């Protein structure tokens, strides 16, 4: 289940926050509880990024399919002459 805040995050915002979460985890020095909270936030942010990337891939695939259909129709029209 996605919160409204996560839905409002753009790809770049989620990516940048994820980078910061990873940096903080790699730096260490946090309590176990803080580390777990950071990890959980990182998982949420990774899902947001994945949804954005999946959506972008779907849009690209649809545009490429539309272009291929248009080219095929154009070639088909050219064969009839």
C-alpha positions in Angstrom: 0.0 0.0 0.0 1.4 3.4 -1.0 1.0 6.6 1.0 0.0 9.9 -0.6 3.4 11.3 0.2 5.1 8.5 -1.7 2.7 8.9 -4.7 3.6 12.6 -4.8 7.3 11.9 -5.0 8.9 12.4 -8.4 11.5 10.0 -9.6 14.4 12.4 -9.0 13.2 13.2 -5.5 12.9 9.5 -4.6 16.2 8.7 -6.2 18.0 11.5 -4.4 16.5 10.6 -1.0 17.4 6.9 -1.7 21.0 7.9 -2.4 21.1 9.8 0.9 19.6 6.8 2.8 22.3 4.5 1.3 25.0 7.0 2.2 23.9 7.2 5.8 23.6 3.4 6.1 27.1 2.9 4.6 28.6 5.5 6.9 27.4 3.6 9.9 27.3 5.1 13.4 23.5 4.8 13.7 21.6 2.8 16.2 20.1 -0.5 15.2 16.6 1.1 15.4 17.7 4.0 13.2 19.4 1.7 10.7 16.2 -0.4 10.4 14.1 2.7 9.9 16.5 3.9 7.2 16.5 0.5 5.5 12.7 0.5 5.5 12.6 4.0 4.0 15.1 2.9 1.4 12.9 0.0 0.4 9.9 2.3 0.1 11.9 4.7 -2.0 13.2 1.9 -4.2 9.6 0.9 -4.9 8.7 4.4 -5.9 11.6 4.6 -8.3 10.7 1.2 -9.8 7.1 2.3 -10.4 8.4 5.4 -12.2 10.8 3.4 -14.3 8.2 0.8 -15.1 5.8 3.5 -16.1 8.4 5.1 -18.3 9.2 1.8 -19.9 5.5 1.2 -20.6 5.2 4.6 -22.3 8.3 4.0 -24.4 7.0 0.5 -25.4 3.6 2.0 -26.4 5.2 4.7 -28.4 7.5 2.3 -30.2 4.6 -0.1 -30.9 2.6 2.8 -32.3 5.4 3.9 -34.5 5.9 0.3 -35.8 2.2 0.1 -36.6 2.3 3.4 -38.5 5.3 2.2 -40.5 3.6 -1.1 -41.3 0.5 0.7 -42.4 2.5 3.0 -44.5 4.4 0.1 -46.1 1.1 -1.7 -46.7 -0.4 1.4 -48.4 2.7 1.6 -50.6 2.4 -2.1 -51.7 -1.1 -1.4 -53.1 0.1 1.0 -55.8 
